Amino acid sequence: MEITDVKGGEGHRQAAWHSALVTLVLIPLVIALIWLLENYLLAGNTRLFHQASLSGLMIYSVLAGILVGIVVPAVRIRAAFLSGAVNMFQIGFRSTRRTVAAVSLTALGIYAGYMILAHSGQVSFDRSTGAALFILLLPAAIAAVMICWVLVGTHVQAYVRSDGAMISVFAGVLLTALVFALSMAVLFGGADVQEAVAGFFAAGCIAALFFFAVRDVYATIIVVTTGLVVLENSRIDPAYLVPFSPLVALCGILTTGALVGVHWHFSRHYTTVLLPGK
């Protein structure tokens, strides 16, 4: 009887391990793969950001930016909420006051960095062009943050949480930076894929460390969008920027609105309560 109980307990542990592997690792990675393929079909294959197409940009923003980039991760995150695997703090949806503070400090730091580089002659675009680039690349950055860190990063960390904080951070940074690098290299294309992946991987590591330290979605989106502006500014079709199209702004507004809507929904239905002594 005792041997049977031991085997039964071991079987339950293995079943729980396999279930966690599927729900916390495999399913998020499959969603990331679908998003990567969508990036290729809607943008990389058509050279969307190198040859201006406002209709193509709208289709990309709705399908890859909102549907697969925001709505699908939100559905999976909801399931993780219900299972207790993640909470609002971990996915980076914080209170309004906390978000405003994080966004303000991040934006101020990035602007200060831009001014320093501009005065030293290391920036090749002015503020108006930089703002236009930021809005153009915002839908891609929002989807990247939602897929790479809010979904894959938090779920992978939940899976390896029992192995300690160092393993959790290392696994989260390494895997999410790799997913980000491959996705962005596919999205923006280019002749030198190896160089593109290396650049995006470095940007992904910075964004991952920032997200896991600050735990704020909106501040991380600012960091990621700025990184894309720095890496891709010389390769974007100027037709998107001069004259600046209202449709480009609309894509940014719609994607941001969808993100805020998900945040509002989560805030109404899922509240993280910190217990005394926990």
Backbone torsions as a table, in degrees:
resi	resn	phi	psi	omega
1	MET	NA	-42.3	-179.9
2	GLU	-65.0	-38.8	179.1
3	ILE	-64.9	-41.2	178.9
4	THR	-61.6	-41.6	179.8
5	ASP	-63.9	-41.6	179.3
6	VAL	-62.5	-45.4	179.6
7	LYS	-64.7	-38.0	179.1
8	GLY	-64.6	-41.7	178.1
9	GLY	-65.0	-40.2	178.0
10	GLU	-63.8	-38.2	178.1
11	GLY	-64.2	-40.3	178.0
12	HIS	-65.0	-39.2	179.3
13	ARG	-65.5	-41.9	178.6
14	GLN	-66.1	-39.0	177.8
15	ALA	-64.1	-40.5	178.2
16	ALA	-65.6	-39.6	179.4
17	TRP	-63.6	-44.8	179.1
18	HIS	-65.8	-38.9	178.6
19	SER	-63.8	-43.7	178.5
20	ALA	-65.2	-38.3	178.8
21	LEU	-60.2	-42.3	-178.9
22	VAL	-69.9	-49.8	-172.4
23	THR	-76.5	-33.0	-174.5
24	LEU	-98.9	-17.7	-177.5
25	VAL	-122.0	-57.7	-172.0
26	LEU	-67.0	-48.2	-178.0
27	ILE	-63.2	-47.5	175.2
28	PRO	-57.9	-38.7	179.3
29	LEU	-69.4	-34.4	175.3
30	VAL	-64.5	-41.9	177.2
31	ILE	-62.4	-42.0	177.8
32	ALA	-62.7	-38.1	178.7
33	LEU	-66.4	-41.1	177.1
34	ILE	-61.4	-42.5	178.3
35	TRP	-64.2	-40.1	177.7
36	LEU	-61.2	-45.9	178.4
37	LEU	-63.1	-37.8	178.1
38	GLU	-66.0	-39.8	175.3
39	ASN	-57.6	-42.8	-179.7
40	TYR	-66.5	-46.5	-175.6
41	LEU	-69.1	-40.1	-174.3
42	LEU	-90.2	-23.0	-174.9
43	ALA	-131.2	-52.5	-176.7
44	GLY	-62.6	-47.8	-178.1
45	ASN	-68.0	-32.2	-178.3
46	THR	-94.8	-1.2	-177.8
47	ARG	52.9	49.3	-172.5
48	LEU	-58.5	-41.9	-175.9
49	PHE	-86.2	-9.3	179.5
50	HIS	-102.8	-19.2	177.0
51	GLN	-133.6	105.3	-169.7
52	ALA	-57.0	131.7	174.1
53	SER	-148.9	102.4	-176.5
54	LEU	-66.0	-37.3	177.1
55	SER	-66.4	-40.2	177.1
56	GLY	-64.5	-37.4	178.4
57	LEU	-65.0	-40.1	178.1
58	MET	-65.1	-44.3	179.2
59	ILE	-62.2	-43.8	179.2
60	TYR	-61.8	-44.4	-176.8
61	SER	-63.2	-39.3	-178.1
62	VAL	-73.7	-47.2	-174.4
63	LEU	-79.9	-53.1	-177.0
64	ALA	-85.6	-34.2	-177.7
65	GLY	-80.1	-43.5	-174.6
66	ILE	-100.0	-55.7	-173.5
67	LEU	-64.8	-61.7	-177.7
68	VAL	-83.4	-29.7	-176.4
69	GLY	-81.4	-24.1	-177.6
70	ILE	-125.3	-52.4	-173.7
71	VAL	-65.8	-48.5	-178.6
72	VAL	-62.5	-47.8	175.0
73	PRO	-58.3	-37.0	-180.0
74	ALA	-62.3	-38.0	178.5
75	VAL	-64.0	-44.1	179.5
76	ARG	-68.3	-38.0	178.7
77	ILE	-64.7	-36.5	176.9
78	ARG	-59.1	-43.1	177.9
79	ALA	-63.3	-37.1	178.5
80	ALA	-69.3	-34.3	174.2
81	PHE	-59.5	-48.1	-176.0
82	LEU	-63.9	-31.2	180.0
83	SER	-86.1	-11.0	-178.9
84	GLY	83.9	9.7	-177.9
85	ALA	-71.5	-35.5	179.9
86	VAL	-136.1	165.6	176.1
87	ASN	-137.0	-179.8	-174.8
88	MET	-63.0	-38.6	178.7
89	PHE	-61.6	-46.1	-175.1
90	GLN	-66.1	-35.2	-179.2
91	ILE	-84.3	-5.9	173.3
92	GLY	89.3	14.2	174.2
93	PHE	-96.3	103.0	-172.5
94	ARG	-110.0	-177.5	178.1
95	SER	-65.9	160.1	-178.9
96	THR	-59.4	-44.4	-179.4
97	ARG	-63.5	-43.5	179.1
98	ARG	-64.9	-40.2	-179.9
99	THR	-67.0	-44.6	179.2
100	VAL	-59.7	-42.3	179.7
101	ALA	-64.3	-45.9	-178.7
102	ALA	-64.7	-43.8	-179.7
103	VAL	-66.2	-42.7	-178.7
104	SER	-63.0	-46.8	-179.3
105	LEU	-66.1	-39.3	179.0
106	THR	-65.7	-47.0	179.7
107	ALA	-62.3	-41.0	179.7
108	LEU	-63.4	-43.8	179.1
109	GLY	-63.4	-41.7	-179.8
110	ILE	-68.1	-40.6	179.2
111	TYR	-65.1	-40.5	177.4
112	ALA	-62.0	-41.0	177.0
113	GLY	-62.9	-39.9	177.7
114	TYR	-62.5	-44.7	-178.4
115	MET	-63.0	-39.5	178.1
116	ILE	-63.7	-45.8	179.8
117	LEU	-67.2	-37.1	179.8
118	ALA	-64.5	-42.5	180.0
119	HIS	-67.7	-27.4	178.6
120	SER	-89.3	0.8	177.1
121	GLY	77.3	18.8	-177.7
122	GLN	-96.7	1.0	177.8
123	VAL	-112.2	130.5	-173.5
124	SER	-96.8	5.1	-179.6
125	PHE	-134.3	152.7	-179.8
126	ASP	-86.2	-179.7	-174.9
127	ARG	-66.0	-39.4	-179.3
128	SER	-66.5	-41.0	176.8
129	THR	-66.5	-40.6	177.7
130	GLY	-62.1	-40.0	178.2
131	ALA	-65.2	-41.3	178.6
132	ALA	-64.2	-42.1	176.7
133	LEU	-62.4	-41.2	-179.7
134	PHE	-59.2	-47.0	-179.2
135	ILE	-66.7	-39.8	179.7
136	LEU	-61.6	-41.5	-175.0
137	LEU	-89.9	-4.7	-176.8
138	LEU	-59.5	-46.5	179.6
139	PRO	-58.2	-40.4	178.2
140	ALA	-65.4	-39.0	-179.4
141	ALA	-68.3	-41.4	178.8
142	ILE	-60.6	-46.7	178.9
143	ALA	-62.9	-40.2	-179.9
144	ALA	-62.3	-43.7	179.5
145	VAL	-65.1	-43.5	-179.7
146	MET	-64.1	-42.5	-177.8
147	ILE	-75.8	-53.5	-169.6
148	CYS	-72.5	-42.8	-172.4
149	TRP	-110.0	-46.4	-179.2
150	VAL	-66.9	-37.4	180.0
151	LEU	-93.3	-71.9	-173.5
152	VAL	-63.1	-47.4	-175.6
153	GLY	-61.2	-49.8	-177.9
154	THR	-68.1	-35.3	-178.5
155	HIS	-71.8	-40.7	177.1
156	VAL	-65.2	-40.5	177.0
157	GLN	-62.8	-37.8	177.2
158	ALA	-63.6	-36.2	-178.3
159	TYR	-68.5	-37.1	-176.6
160	VAL	-103.9	13.0	-174.7
161	ARG	-57.5	-35.7	-177.3
162	SER	-69.1	-14.2	-179.8
163	ASP	-85.9	-2.3	177.1
164	GLY	110.6	162.2	-175.3
165	ALA	-65.7	-39.8	-178.0
166	MET	-63.5	-45.4	178.4
167	ILE	-64.1	-39.8	-179.7
168	SER	-62.0	-46.8	-179.7
169	VAL	-67.6	-44.9	-179.1
170	PHE	-60.6	-48.1	179.9
171	ALA	-63.5	-42.1	-179.4
172	GLY	-63.7	-45.5	-178.6
173	VAL	-66.1	-49.0	-174.9
174	LEU	-63.4	-49.5	-175.9
175	LEU	-68.6	-45.1	-176.8
176	THR	-69.1	-36.5	176.7
177	ALA	-63.9	-37.1	178.1
178	LEU	-67.5	-45.3	177.4
179	VAL	-60.4	-43.3	178.5
180	PHE	-62.1	-46.0	-177.6
181	ALA	-62.1	-46.6	-179.9
182	LEU	-65.0	-41.7	-178.7
183	SER	-65.8	-43.7	-179.0
184	MET	-71.2	-35.9	176.8
185	ALA	-63.3	-38.8	177.0
186	VAL	-69.9	-40.9	-176.9
187	LEU	-63.4	-46.8	-174.6
188	PHE	-95.8	-12.3	176.5
189	GLY	61.2	-159.3	179.8
190	GLY	126.6	160.6	-176.1
191	ALA	-74.6	-43.0	-176.9
192	ASP	-95.8	86.6	-176.9
193	VAL	-65.9	-39.8	-178.0
194	GLN	-61.9	-43.5	179.0
195	GLU	-66.4	-39.3	179.5
196	ALA	-63.3	-45.4	179.9
197	VAL	-62.2	-40.7	-180.0
198	ALA	-63.2	-43.8	179.4
199	GLY	-64.8	-45.2	179.8
200	PHE	-68.5	-32.2	178.6
201	PHE	-66.4	-41.8	177.4
202	ALA	-62.6	-43.8	177.6
203	ALA	-64.0	-37.0	179.2
204	GLY	-66.2	-37.1	177.5
205	CYS	-65.3	-42.3	177.8
206	ILE	-62.3	-46.5	-179.5
207	ALA	-64.3	-39.0	179.8
208	ALA	-64.4	-47.6	178.6
209	LEU	-61.1	-39.4	178.5
210	PHE	-64.0	-47.4	-177.9
211	PHE	-62.9	-46.4	-177.2
212	PHE	-69.7	-22.8	177.5
213	ALA	-85.0	-43.8	-173.9
214	VAL	-91.8	-34.7	-178.8
215	ARG	56.9	52.1	175.0
216	ASP	-137.7	121.2	-176.7
217	VAL	-62.2	-47.5	-172.5
218	TYR	-68.5	-41.0	177.2
219	ALA	-64.5	-39.2	178.3
220	THR	-66.0	-36.3	177.2
221	ILE	-61.9	-39.4	177.2
222	ILE	-62.4	-43.4	179.5
223	VAL	-63.1	-46.0	-178.0
224	VAL	-66.7	-44.4	179.5
225	THR	-61.4	-42.6	177.6
226	THR	-61.4	-40.5	177.5
227	GLY	-61.6	-41.7	177.7
228	LEU	-65.3	-39.0	177.1
229	VAL	-60.5	-45.5	-179.1
230	VAL	-63.7	-42.6	-175.3
231	LEU	-78.5	-30.5	-170.6
232	GLU	-115.1	1.1	-172.9
233	ASN	-58.4	-34.2	-176.9
234	SER	-81.6	-8.0	-175.1
235	ARG	-111.6	-5.5	179.0
236	ILE	-77.0	138.3	177.7
237	ASP	-62.6	121.4	-179.4
238	PRO	-60.7	-17.8	179.6
239	ALA	-62.3	-23.5	175.5
240	TYR	-71.1	-25.8	-167.9
241	LEU	-104.5	-34.0	-176.9
242	VAL	-131.5	109.0	-7.2
243	PRO	-75.9	153.6	-179.4
244	PHE	-70.9	124.2	-174.6
245	SER	-84.2	136.0	174.0
246	PRO	-59.6	-26.6	179.4
247	LEU	-67.6	-34.6	175.3
248	VAL	-62.3	-44.6	177.3
249	ALA	-63.4	-39.3	179.8
250	LEU	-62.2	-40.1	178.3
251	CYS	-60.9	-42.8	178.0
252	GLY	-65.5	-40.5	-179.8
253	ILE	-66.5	-43.8	-178.9
254	LEU	-63.8	-43.5	-179.1
255	THR	-67.1	-42.8	176.9
256	THR	-63.8	-40.9	178.0
257	GLY	-61.1	-39.8	177.9
258	ALA	-64.0	-40.6	178.3
259	LEU	-63.9	-45.5	179.1
260	VAL	-62.9	-37.1	177.6
261	GLY	-62.6	-41.6	176.8
262	VAL	-64.5	-42.8	178.0
263	HIS	-60.2	-45.7	179.0
264	TRP	-60.7	-42.7	179.5
265	HIS	-63.1	-46.8	179.7
266	PHE	-63.4	-40.3	-178.9
267	SER	-63.9	-32.2	179.5
268	ARG	-77.0	-29.9	-171.8
269	HIS	-111.4	-18.6	-176.9
270	TYR	-133.9	111.6	-179.6
271	THR	-117.9	130.4	177.5
272	THR	-88.8	120.2	-179.2
273	VAL	-108.9	121.4	177.6
274	LEU	-87.0	119.6	-179.5
275	LEU	-85.5	147.5	178.7
276	PRO	-56.9	131.6	176.6
277	GLY	82.5	3.6	179.9
278	LYS	-101.8	NA	NA
